[in-house]
Amino acid sequence: MILCALVVGVMEASEISSDPTLKVFVDCDECDFDFLRRKIPFVHYVRDRRLAQVHVLVTDQRTGSGGQEFRLQFIGQGTFTGQDGELRYTSQQDDTEDVERQGLVKILRFGLMPYIAQTPLASQISIDYKAASAPQAVSQPSDPWNNWIFRIGTAGEFERESQTSEYSLDVDLSAKRITETWKIETEFELDYDEDTFSGDDDSIEAITNEAELRTHVVRSISPHWSAGAFAATGTTTRENIDRQILLMPAIEYSLFRYEHADQKQLTIAYGIGLESVEYTEETIFDKLSERLLSESLLVTLELTQRCGEVELESEFSHYFHDFSKYRIDLGGEVSIRLFKGLEFVAELDVQQIHDQLYLPKGGAPLQEVILRRRELATTFEHEGRIGFRYTFGSIYNNIINTRLEDLEDNLD
């Protein structure tokens, strides 16, 4: 693989040096690349950042009003080394996908112009100005909702075959208000699932019902500190809980300023929770109800850089009445571009589980075990994925051809 990469690298180097067109690598997870190529056809889109003269790193984060803020970093490479820039674009909550991608393309064009101006293509570029009909003073917008956003959603699904049927109902209600100082969110969720399997002599039916009302209030203390409180109540047949009430004050420290969260974030959060639980069935610890005190420590690292993305998370929690009842959760996702065309990807989640106080004494019915409708006793849960992707060949990917794509997808 290394020898192949070296040979391919030599071929790509000669290909790059012979073409004066600006070569751009757009590093964006949320972009519509076919649309980009149609609207900005005067650059070459290369498949690897090391082949580019301009690396555009696009990160995004949700705004308090429900829109999306995109941060575009323009990083000059090769002859443009040291010529860097940054632009931002913010979409609104009710923007359609087309409105959002139009706005993103417009900002991308602006950012590429300083580089285009230094290439032979500059003589073919014109800049238009659309004058306003009359000068308008900038005023503070009036908001009758005072930054409150409300959402109401419901959905039903069904699937039937000769011997099986599946029905589900989801309800989602939320209200939130996010400002620089306060974050207030309240949400109600209801999930109902019913599965039936009918055989020659017998049938199996499993029903899962989960409902939860939760709210939290977070106060910004400084660029690095936040404090808040969480409250929740709910029921879930999956965990043998008839009614649960939770109250948890919490505090968080961010090593980096919160304003840089779309690029780098290292946070440490601590919470202590008081919980009242009533069980549907008697538990393996001979309990039908109990009051519990617990604490939780969560450390999160998120990095979005030119070479890739890293997200790591570790959480430790336990109950105070019995320190042997604890849980450790270590997980992460990594996507790193090692060198031209070669990318390493990995996902891993490792849990040590010793806090299943809710398990029913009688165990779970066989049909619910088969359909995975009940939590089962376990001391661990491990899952992961690891792999490499190597791409080589033509360095350009400007061509758009969508013919027969839908049929091809249906054949997979």
DAQUI-V854138 format. One record per residue. N is the residue number from 1. BURIAL is I if it has 24 or more other ideal C-beta (glycine too) atoms within 12 Angstrom, else O. Layout:
n = (N | N)
burial = (BURIAL | BURIAL)
//
This chain:
n = (1 | 2 | 3 | 4 | 5 | 6 | 7 | 8 | 9 | 10 | 11 | 12 | 13 | 14 | 15 | 16 | 17 | 18 | 19 | 20 | 21 | 22 | 23 | 24 | 25 | 26 | 27 | 28 | 29 | 30 | 31 | 32 | 33 | 34 | 35 | 36 | 37 | 38 | 39 | 40 | 41 | 42 | 43 | 44 | 45 | 46 | 47 | 48 | 49 | 50 | 51 | 52 | 53 | 54 | 55 | 56 | 57 | 58 | 59 | 60 | 61 | 62 | 63 | 64 | 65 | 66 | 67 | 68 | 69 | 70 | 71 | 72 | 73 | 74 | 75 | 76 | 77 | 78 | 79 | 80 | 81 | 82 | 83 | 84 | 85 | 86 | 87 | 88 | 89 | 90 | 91 | 92 | 93 | 94 | 95 | 96 | 97 | 98 | 99 | 100 | 101 | 102 | 103 | 104 | 105 | 106 | 107 | 108 | 109 | 110 | 111 | 112 | 113 | 114 | 115 | 116 | 117 | 118 | 119 | 120 | 121 | 122 | 123 | 124 | 125 | 126 | 127 | 128 | 129 | 130 | 131 | 132 | 133 | 134 | 135 | 136 | 137 | 138 | 139 | 140 | 141 | 142 | 143 | 144 | 145 | 146 | 147 | 148 | 149 | 150 | 151 | 152 | 153 | 154 | 155 | 156 | 157 | 158 | 159 | 160 | 161 | 162 | 163 | 164 | 165 | 166 | 167 | 168 | 169 | 170 | 171 | 172 | 173 | 174 | 175 | 176 | 177 | 178 | 179 | 180 | 181 | 182 | 183 | 184 | 185 | 186 | 187 | 188 | 189 | 190 | 191 | 192 | 193 | 194 | 195 | 196 | 197 | 198 | 199 | 200 | 201 | 202 | 203 | 204 | 205 | 206 | 207 | 208 | 209 | 210 | 211 | 212 | 213 | 214 | 215 | 216 | 217 | 218 | 219 | 220 | 221 | 222 | 223 | 224 | 225 | 226 | 227 | 228 | 229 | 230 | 231 | 232 | 233 | 234 | 235 | 236 | 237 | 238 | 239 | 240 | 241 | 242 | 243 | 244 | 245 | 246 | 247 | 248 | 249 | 250 | 251 | 252 | 253 | 254 | 255 | 256 | 257 | 258 | 259 | 260 | 261 | 262 | 263 | 264 | 265 | 266 | 267 | 268 | 269 | 270 | 271 | 272 | 273 | 274 | 275 | 276 | 277 | 278 | 279 | 280 | 281 | 282 | 283 | 284 | 285 | 286 | 287 | 288 | 289 | 290 | 291 | 292 | 293 | 294 | 295 | 296 | 297 | 298 | 299 | 300 | 301 | 302 | 303 | 304 | 305 | 306 | 307 | 308 | 309 | 310 | 311 | 312 | 313 | 314 | 315 | 316 | 317 | 318 | 319 | 320 | 321 | 322 | 323 | 324 | 325 | 326 | 327 | 328 | 329 | 330 | 331 | 332 | 333 | 334 | 335 | 336 | 337 | 338 | 339 | 340 | 341 | 342 | 343 | 344 | 345 | 346 | 347 | 348 | 349 | 350 | 351 | 352 | 353 | 354 | 355 | 356 | 357 | 358 | 359 | 360 | 361 | 362 | 363 | 364 | 365 | 366 | 367 | 368 | 369 | 370 | 371 | 372 | 373 | 374 | 375 | 376 | 377 | 378 | 379 | 380 | 381 | 382 | 383 | 384 | 385 | 386 | 387 | 388 | 389 | 390 | 391 | 392 | 393 | 394 | 395 | 396 | 397 | 398 | 399 | 400 | 401 | 402 | 403 | 404 | 405 | 406 | 407 | 408 | 409 | 410 | 411 | 412)
burial = (O | O | O | O | O | O | O | I | O | O | O | I | O | O | O | I | O | O | O | O | I | I | I | I | I | I | I | I | O | I | I | O | I | O | I | I | I | O | I | I | O | I | I | I | I | I | I | I | I | I | I | I | I | I | I | I | I | I | I | I | I | O | I | I | I | I | O | I | I | I | I | I | I | I | I | I | I | I | O | I | O | O | O | O | I | O | I | I | I | I | I | O | O | O | O | O | O | O | O | I | I | O | I | I | I | O | I | I | I | O | I | I | I | O | I | I | O | O | I | O | O | O | O | O | O | O | O | O | O | O | O | O | O | O | O | O | O | O | O | O | O | O | O | O | O | O | O | O | I | O | O | O | O | O | O | O | O | O | O | O | O | O | O | O | O | I | O | O | O | O | O | O | O | I | O | I | I | I | O | O | O | O | I | I | I | I | I | I | I | I | I | I | I | I | I | I | O | O | O | O | O | O | O | O | O | I | I | I | I | I | I | I | I | I | I | I | I | I | O | O | O | O | O | O | O | I | I | I | I | I | I | I | I | I | I | I | I | I | I | I | I | I | O | I | I | I | I | I | I | I | I | I | I | I | O | O | O | I | O | O | I | I | I | O | I | I | I | I | I | I | I | I | I | I | I | O | I | I | I | I | I | O | I | O | O | O | O | O | I | I | O | I | I | I | I | I | I | I | I | I | I | I | I | I | O | I | O | I | I | I | O | I | I | I | I | I | I | I | I | O | O | O | O | O | I | I | I | I | I | I | I | I | I | I | I | I | I | O | I | I | I | I | I | O | O | I | O | O | I | O | I | I | I | I | I | I | I | I | I | I | O | O | O | I | O | O | O | I | O | O | O | O | I | I | I | O | O | O | O | O | O | O | O | O | O | O | O | O | O | O | O | I | O | O | I | O | I | I | O | O | O | O | O | O | O | O | O | O | O | O | O | O)
//
